Amino acid sequence: MKFEDLSTLRPDLAFIAHWVENGAHVLDVGCGDGAMLRYLETGKACTGYGVEIADDKVLESTRRGINVIQYDMEQGLDLFGDNAFDMVLCLSSLQMMQHVEARLRDIVRVGKEAIVSFPNFAHWPHRISLLKGRMPVSRSLPYQWFDTPNVRYATINDFKDLAEKCGLEVLEYVALAEGKVVNFLPNLRGSLAVFRLRKKDLVVA
Amino acid sequence: MHFAEPLRLQSGATIGDYTLMYETYGTLNADKSNAVLICHALNASHHVAGHYAEPKSAGWWDNMVGPGKPVDTDRFFVIGVNNLGSCFGSTGPMHTNPATGKPYGAAFPVVTVEDWVAAQARLADRLGVEQFAAVMGGSLGGMQALAWSIMFPQRLRHCIVIASTPKLSAQNIAFNDVARQAILTDPDYRGGDFYEHGVVPRNGLKVARMVGHITYLSNDDMAEKFGRKLRNASENDDYKFDFGIDFEIESYLRYQGDKFSEYFDANTYLLITKALDYFDPAREHGGSLEKALQNTQAHYLIASFTTDWRFSPERSREIVEALLANRRKVTYAEIDAPHGHDAFLLEDARYMNIVRAYYDRIWEEKGAP
């Protein structure tokens, strides 16, 4: 897969791919159709595994040629050893987890660095919906409150606190809108929050 | 195919002279890179795919292997081989022991999964296959595929292990021993030499199969198919108050047992269950499967079925975990199928699609013409 293809397919993934080092050993938790990992393998000489629970996504990932492990991340990441990965990706998945804190601690355990993204609940259209007394339904949260795979809602500011608490140092974070970085008032204007994190107690050799 | 040079077995015994039955499908390509070995489970044979002339002779994995099927014989040269000790043509306990001039019977040496793989490797040599595109099997066949990747790391590019386990649990062994006891205590077993007495320990085999069969089905599947339905309920919807057949499930299991006892060999059943019990590649590595797999080179597809309680998904995950620890390339599918252990032989779109997708990958990486 070429960068241009990823860029067209998923601009947010294309942006995030810049943060992954060449040759990194990567775990992509909630890897979906495997497009990201496939790009990292072919475009950035990375290796690694995707974790995915949905049958159709596991099949798509297999077709793309990535190593996909069908597993419910909600069960934890016990299959993987401590510090097994240079980079753990958890992209637009964490908000579907019941036990976000425990999962984040799993990510800290198996990886040295992590990139986590989730829909920013503080995005301005969501705020307007709430001011009108309604749960937001938007492009980044395209579900009715009673029928959504998302069980957790967070803002950029909220996630910063949790990441710190779980032993992660926030190296960088951005808010994306349509795959582009929002510099001015990110927590208001960005629909997708993306955090670049590093394990705090990692001893750098 | 006949092999004259003796094969030394794991037990220390030697089998001097033997024949392996095999079948092939498709064509071996010029660079001999498209060969796939299919390893069979307990009661199957070299007849993996296609149909013989007589009726009801479809290969045991005919839904998986054939032209245009997930293991596409228009692309791959597929080999099915009957293992040593079996009763479908390869040398087994019913054949003449050259040392005594009588059938081996219980004197047939106990063979292990590793012994089978060693014999299969000799067959591959003879067929001119240095490296398989894939070695694949379900259940006991999956153990053979896994053993291939450990014993001959360079001789396979892909290892496909379905509904299998890195070793039997105490419960698995217990079921196997009940089956063996049923055979061994059948008066017609005659210490394994029943051939010369013109009898067959049919009751023992039947009970062995009934016990085994229970472990192949899921509780839900059995409940749905049989429930507490009474046999001949339409005639007389009441219990019989005797020890004949009341319930449908009894009738079904007895029928399966009877059918099995007509074609399967009692000594083979003992041998194969023993091979299952003994399989444990981690054993010589202090119980570490991770270490047992450290010299492997193949890429793996591991698949399990959610309702399989014989070799449950947890058992497949043990293999996956050990492969991950070794950073092997591995794809793992956990298929939500209702049919228990038997699911690996049955048609299921999710299962077939994954295997197909994986074989497409094998085909593409090989540089399809």
HADDOCK unambig.tbl for C-alpha pairs under 7 A between the chains (distance, minus, plus):
assign (segid A and resid 59 and name CA) (segid B and resid 354 and name CA) 5.82 0.50 0.50
assign (segid A and resid 62 and name CA) (segid B and resid 357 and name CA) 6.35 0.50 0.50
assign (segid A and resid 62 and name CA) (segid B and resid 358 and name CA) 6.52 0.50 0.50
assign (segid A and resid 63 and name CA) (segid B and resid 357 and name CA) 5.37 0.50 0.50
assign (segid A and resid 65 and name CA) (segid B and resid 361 and name CA) 6.53 0.50 0.50
assign (segid A and resid 67 and name CA) (segid B and resid 329 and name CA) 6.22 0.50 0.50
assign (segid A and resid 67 and name CA) (segid B and resid 330 and name CA) 5.44 0.50 0.50
assign (segid A and resid 67 and name CA) (segid B and resid 331 and name CA) 4.84 0.50 0.50
assign (segid A and resid 68 and name CA) (segid B and resid 331 and name CA) 4.91 0.50 0.50
assign (segid A and resid 68 and name CA) (segid B and resid 332 and name CA) 6.28 0.50 0.50
assign (segid A and resid 69 and name CA) (segid B and resid 331 and name CA) 5.53 0.50 0.50
assign (segid A and resid 69 and name CA) (segid B and resid 332 and name CA) 4.58 0.50 0.50
assign (segid A and resid 69 and name CA) (segid B and resid 333 and name CA) 6.56 0.50 0.50
assign (segid A and resid 70 and name CA) (segid B and resid 332 and name CA) 5.61 0.50 0.50
assign (segid A and resid 70 and name CA) (segid B and resid 333 and name CA) 5.12 0.50 0.50
assign (segid A and resid 70 and name CA) (segid B and resid 334 and name CA) 5.93 0.50 0.50
assign (segid A and resid 79 and name CA) (segid B and resid 321 and name CA) 5.18 0.50 0.50
assign (segid A and resid 80 and name CA) (segid B and resid 321 and name CA) 6.92 0.50 0.50
assign (segid A and resid 80 and name CA) (segid B and resid 324 and name CA) 6.94 0.50 0.50
assign (segid A and resid 81 and name CA) (segid B and resid 325 and name CA) 6.79 0.50 0.50
